[in-house]
Amino acid sequence: MTGGAGRTHDTGCEIRDVGSRSWDPVPGTRHLLSCILGVISFVLLQSGGGAGLGPVGRTPPGGSACQPCLQAAWGEARPPTSSNPAQTSPSAGPQASRLRNFLYLETAHFILYCHPDLRPATLASVQHALETAYREVVRYVGLAFDKPIVVILYTEAAYEAERRHRQVPAWGGAMYDGRVHLSVPNARPFMLVLQRRLRHELCHAVLDRYTQGQAPPWLQEGIAYGCEYMDDPAFLEDAFQALRSRRSVPPADVLRRSNYVALGERVIRDVYAAAYQWVQALIEQYGRDLFDRWLDRMAQGHSWEAAFRDVYGDDFSTLYEAWRAGDHGP
């Protein structure tokens, strides 16, 4: 997203029309399969939908922790520009040849590159999950997507190979680099885990686009973590209470880091839990309007730190450490 386009507030959500596009699905069998999957996904979508949540909403119940995602800096998502997407990857670069045989599909809000070994029933389930997650993220964050998001779906073995190629840790449950990279088991996916993982990654996509890449990692992960577990607010609260009991709420210099991978899985989970609570504190203490103004300043091209200082009247570290030193910190 650019500027204020697609902006919504607590009163509702605006789903922007992505309109007609200048490329078409691959003709022949791929196009036929795309149509079949679209019909199956449409039927599935009629049977359920996302929860009606506000940007800082809460809903019930249950589940356990999913693996954190990895934000891997690797290029910019670009849609295919020819009528044969099999010969045009999401972006020019080393991954192009590895996607050459992937099935190309379009839905209302996504461009999908699907590993050829994934079954049609699996893809239909994922399409349903994606569209449900899309609605949930738009309502939770209060921002709409202005163009389709590229999602690359792998078998578990193919995802592992991609992960090793990128040299990212094994504990990462998904990757985001301007595209969403996701492992999907060919057995019927565990929908709760899949839905949470998709919400998390789509939050990265909408925040990255809206703020033109200015949103800091702690904001990205704080919002994504809250949206991921929007069906289990007790989990979010318990995770933070565990931090407090260990006197391990991360300091500002940890949250300010540009990349969390080197911290290790446990510390990253601590960062996610703290960042979520800190985002909630900003909204509850200073109001949603001020928070939206900060997002808008980043969308106008201002750095997150300069925009934060302009909007909140103090720098991030000062306000965060004051919050951390209160009832919430060590």
ZAMARGU-4260 file (C-alpha; in steps of 0.2 Angstrom, whole numbers, plus 5000, padded with zeros to 4 digits):
<rodrens>
0) 5000/5000/5000 | 5005/5018/4998 | 5000/5033/5007 | 4983/5032/5015 | 4975/5021/5002
5) 4965/5007/5010 | 4965/5014/5027 | 4951/5009/5039 | 4947/5012/5057 | 4938/5003/5071
10) 4921/5006/5063 | 4924/4994/5048 | 4935/4988/5034 | 4937/4993/5016 | 4942/4979/5004
15) 4949/4987/4990 | 4945/4980/4972 | 4961/4974/4965 | 4953/4976/4948 | 4958/4967/4932
20) 4976/4962/4929 | 4987/4962/4914 | 4991/4943/4915 | 4981/4927/4914 | 4982/4910/4921
25) 4991/4897/4911 | 4980/4890/4898 | 4975/4871/4897 | 4975/4859/4911 | 4982/4872/4924
30) 4968/4884/4920 | 4955/4870/4921 | 4962/4865/4938 | 4962/4883/4944 | 4944/4884/4940
35) 4940/4868/4949 | 4949/4873/4964 | 4940/4890/4963 | 4923/4882/4964 | 4928/4871/4978
40) 4936/4885/4988 | 4920/4896/4985 | 4909/4882/4992 | 4920/4880/5007 | 4920/4899/5010
45) 4901/4899/5010 | 4902/4887/5025 | 4911/4899/5037 | 4920/4915/5038 | 4932/4925/5049
50) 4928/4931/5066 | 4921/4949/5067 | 4935/4957/5076 | 4941/4975/5079 | 4959/4980/5077
55) 4963/4976/5095 | 4949/4963/5097 | 4948/4948/5108 | 4940/4931/5105 | 4940/4914/5113
60) 4948/4899/5114 | 4962/4887/5113 | 4978/4880/5106 | 4997/4879/5109 | 5011/4889/5102
65) 5016/4888/5084 | 5033/4890/5077 | 5039/4908/5074 | 5041/4914/5057 | 5057/4921/5049
70) 5057/4937/5040 | 5071/4934/5027 | 5077/4949/5017 | 5076/4943/4999 | 5070/4955/4986
75) 5053/4962/4982 | 5037/4952/4977 | 5033/4955/4959 | 5018/4948/4949 | 5021/4939/4933
80) 5020/4950/4917 | 5018/4938/4903 | 5004/4927/4899 | 5014/4911/4904 | 5017/4913/4923
85) 5026/4896/4923 | 5041/4906/4914 | 5040/4921/4925 | 5043/4919/4944 | 5037/4932/4957
90) 5053/4941/4955 | 5069/4940/4944 | 5082/4931/4954 | 5089/4914/4959 | 5072/4907/4964
95) 5065/4909/4947 | 5071/4892/4941 | 5065/4883/4956 | 5048/4890/4953 | 5047/4885/4935
100) 5037/4870/4937 | 5025/4876/4951 | 5007/4877/4947 | 5001/4895/4945 | 4984/4900/4953
105) 4975/4917/4956 | 4961/4920/4969 | 4953/4936/4973 | 4967/4942/4984 | 4982/4930/4981
110) 4994/4924/4968 | 4998/4906/4972 | 5013/4896/4966 | 5010/4878/4971 | 5022/4864/4972
115) 5017/4851/4958 | 5016/4837/4971 | 5003/4846/4982 | 4986/4838/4979 | 4970/4847/4973
120) 4961/4844/4989 | 4976/4851/4999 | 4976/4867/4988 | 4957/4869/4990 | 4959/4869/5009
125) 4973/4881/5008 | 4964/4893/4997 | 4949/4893/5009 | 4961/4896/5023 | 4969/4911/5014
130) 4953/4920/5010 | 4947/4917/5028 | 4964/4924/5035 | 4963/4938/5023 | 4946/4944/5031
135) 4952/4941/5048 | 4968/4951/5046 | 4960/4966/5037 | 4947/4967/5052 | 4961/4965/5065
140) 4974/4977/5058 | 4961/4989/5050 | 4971/4990/5034 | 4966/4983/5017 | 4977/4975/5004
145) 4978/4985/4988 | 4985/4972/4976 | 4987/4953/4977 | 4999/4945/4988 | 5011/4931/4982
150) 5011/4915/4992 | 5022/4901/4988 | 5016/4884/4994 | 5029/4870/4996 | 5028/4852/5001
155) 5036/4849/5018 | 5052/4842/5009 | 5053/4856/4996 | 5051/4869/5010 | 5065/4861/5020
160) 5076/4862/5004 | 5072/4880/5002 | 5075/4884/5020 | 5092/4876/5019 | 5096/4885/5003
165) 5092/4901/5012 | 5102/4896/5027 | 5088/4900/5040 | 5086/4891/5056 | 5075/4875/5056
170) 5063/4881/5070 | 5056/4894/5058 | 5038/4889/5054 | 5036/4900/5038 | 5046/4914/5029
175) 5041/4931/5023 | 5052/4941/5011 | 5039/4951/5002 | 5031/4934/4998 | 5024/4922/5010
180) 5033/4905/5009 | 5023/4891/5018 | 5025/4872/5020 | 5009/4863/5018 | 5007/4844/5022
185) 4998/4834/5009 | 4988/4825/5022 | 4974/4837/5027 | 4982/4852/5035 | 4979/4855/5054
190) 4968/4870/5050 | 4970/4879/5067 | 4989/4879/5065 | 4988/4884/5046 | 4975/4898/5050
195) 4986/4905/5064 | 5002/4904/5053 | 4993/4913/5038 | 4986/4927/5049 | 5004/4930/5056
200) 5012/4931/5038 | 4998/4941/5031 | 5000/4954/5045 | 5018/4956/5039 | 5012/4958/5021
205) 5000/4972/5025 | 5011/4981/5037 | 5026/4980/5025 | 5016/4987/5011 | 5006/5000/5020
210) 5022/5008/5029 | 5032/5005/5013 | 5045/4994/5022 | 5047/5007/5037 | 5038/4996/5050
215) 5051/4990/5063 | 5052/4972/5067 | 5045/4974/5085 | 5029/4982/5077 | 5028/4969/5064
220) 5030/4954/5076 | 5019/4962/5090 | 5004/4964/5078 | 5007/4948/5069 | 5008/4938/5086
225) 4992/4946/5092 | 4983/4942/5076 | 4990/4925/5075 | 4982/4921/5092 | 4967/4932/5091
230) 4957/4916/5094 | 4966/4913/5111 | 4969/4929/5121 | 4973/4919/5136 | 4988/4912/5128
235) 4995/4929/5124 | 4992/4935/5142 | 5000/4919/5149 | 5015/4921/5138 | 5018/4938/5145
240) 5015/4933/5163 | 5028/4919/5160 | 5040/4933/5155 | 5037/4943/5170 | 5039/4929/5182
245) 5056/4925/5174 | 5060/4944/5175 | 5064/4942/5156 | 5055/4956/5148 | 5067/4961/5134
250) 5075/4978/5135 | 5073/4991/5121 | 5090/4988/5113 | 5084/4970/5110 | 5067/4975/5102
255) 5076/4988/5092 | 5087/4975/5082 | 5084/4974/5064 | 5084/4955/5064 | 5080/4943/5077
260) 5086/4927/5070 | 5102/4927/5079 | 5093/4928/5096 | 5087/4910/5095 | 5069/4903/5096
265) 5066/4906/5115 | 5072/4924/5115 | 5062/4927/5099 | 5046/4921/5108 | 5050/4932/5122
270) 5052/4947/5110 | 5035/4943/5102 | 5026/4942/5118 | 5033/4958/5124 | 5031/4967/5108
275) 5012/4962/5108 | 5009/4969/5125 | 5019/4985/5121 | 5008/4988/5105 | 4993/4985/5116
280) 5000/4998/5129 | 5003/5011/5116 | 4985/5009/5109 | 4977/5009/5126 | 4987/5023/5134
285) 4988/5035/5119 | 4973/5030/5109 | 4971/5021/5092 | 4970/5038/5083 | 4988/5042/5088
290) 4994/5024/5083 | 4986/5026/5066 | 4994/5043/5064 | 5011/5035/5067 | 5007/5022/5054
295) 5002/5035/5042 | 5018/5045/5044 | 5028/5029/5040 | 5017/5027/5025 | 5022/5044/5019
300) 5040/5038/5019 | 5046/5044/5037 | 5058/5032/5046 | 5049/5023/5060 | 5059/5032/5074
305) 5057/5049/5067 | 5038/5046/5065 | 5037/5039/5082 | 5046/5054/5090 | 5035/5066/5080
310) 5018/5058/5085 | 5022/5052/5103 | 5033/5067/5108 | 5047/5056/5114 | 5059/5042/5107
315) 5054/5024/5107 | 5067/5018/5120 | 5062/5031/5133 | 5044/5027/5132 | 5047/5008/5131
320) 5059/5007/5146 | 5047/5018/5156 | 5033/5005/5152 | 5045/4990/5155 | 5051/4998/5172
325) 5033/4999/5178 | 5022/4984/5183 | 5026/4976/5167 | 5045/4974/5168 | 5059/4967/5179
</rodrens>
